[in-house]
């Protein structure tokens, strides 16, 4: 399989607030920036915040959010602890989903100052990240 880096562009309303949340809060590395946008490194992936107007919050965590799947629970906990220490806004508190099943994972959701939702999770069984087609549960929505 080819090596790739994921890219996502998302709306922001203020460059300094974005840097406060993503760089100081989450620990992203800041890349290029200009008066309209900035580039961030989140876990080796490229996030691009573009200035926009008329930002509106989503009613729930679905359908739109983005984030990372951490490869160790310790890394997930470290990031969770960092978010709490920097008083980032938790849209959903840390929790365990699908306990006792192959799909078991821990997750939390953050909301940035521009209503973008980010999910960070760790799966106990990494093979279900893309597999486990016999299961139909995805997120917290009923099937």
N, C-alpha and C positions, 0 to 999 in steps of 0.2 A: 504494500500500500504506500502511496506517496506521502511524503511529509508535508503537512500543511499548517498554516497559522490561521485561526479564525479571526474574522473582522466583523465588527458591528458598529454601525453609526446610530447615534441617538440624539434627541434634542436636549439642549440645556438653555438656560436663560441668562447665566452669568458665569464668565470664565473663572473668576476668583472663587466663587462658591463651588464650582466643579473641582477645582484644584484642592480646595479644603477637604471636600468629601472623598475624592478618589485618591489623591496623593497623600495628604496627611492622615486621613481616616482609614482608607483601605490599604494603603501602602503601594499603590500603583507607581510606576516610574513615568515621569512626564517626558514626552517626546517633543516634537515640533508643536508650535502654537502660533497663531496670528490673531488678529482682532475678531475673527469670526468662528474660530474652531481650535480644538486642541486634540493631540494624539496621546493616548495613554497605553501603557503596557500592563495588562492584567493577566498574570500567570503565563506570560509569553504570547498573549493574544492582543490584537490591536483593537482598542476602543477609540472611536472618534466622536467627540462631542461637538455638535454644530449649534450655534446660536439660533434660537427659534422664539417665536412669540405664541401666545395663546396656548400654553401648556395646560393640560387638564388631567386630573388624577383618574386612574382606573378604579372602577367600583371594587374589584377584587384582584386577586393575583393572576387571574386568567383573563384574556388569552396571552398577554404580552409580558414577558420578562426574560432576562438573560442572566448568566452567571457562570460559575465553575463547578465542576465535580472534582473534589480533592481526592488524591490517591491514598491518603492515610487519614485515619480519624484524628490523630494528633495534629496534623496540619489543619484539618477542619476546626478543631477546638481552638487552636492558636488564632485562626482568623476570626472566629466567633468572639474570643476574648478581646482581640484588638478592636473589633467593632463596638463592643460594650465599653471598653476603656475610652474610646474616642466619642462615646455617646452618639453613635450613628442611630438613625431611626430604624427600629425593627418593625417591619410591616407584619411579620409573623415571627414569634419567638422561636428559639431553637426547640426542635422536637424530633421524635423518632416516628417514622412512618412504617407501616406494614410489619410490625414486630413479629418475630418468630417465623417469617416467610423468607424465601430467597430474595424478595424485593426489599428487605429491610434496609433502611438508610436513615441518616440524620440530616436535617435540613434547617435552614433559617432563611428568611427573606428580609432584605433591606430596601428602604425607599430613599432615593437620593433627593436633593432639594428641588428637583424638577419633575418629580412623580415617576421617574424610571424605577422599575422594580428589578432587584437582583436576587437570585437564589444561589445559595452555596450549599453543596451537599456532599456526603460521603456514603458510598454503598458498601455494606459489609461483604457482598459477593460481587466483585467487579464484572463478572461475566453477564450480569443482568443489565448492565448499562445499555447495551445494544441488543441483547438476546432475550431469553425467557419469553418467547412468543406465545407460550401456553398461558401466560398470565395476561390479564386485560386491564389491570389497574394502572392508571397513569395519573399522578397527582391525587388531589383530594376530591375531585368531582366524581359523583356516582357514575357507574357505567351506563 
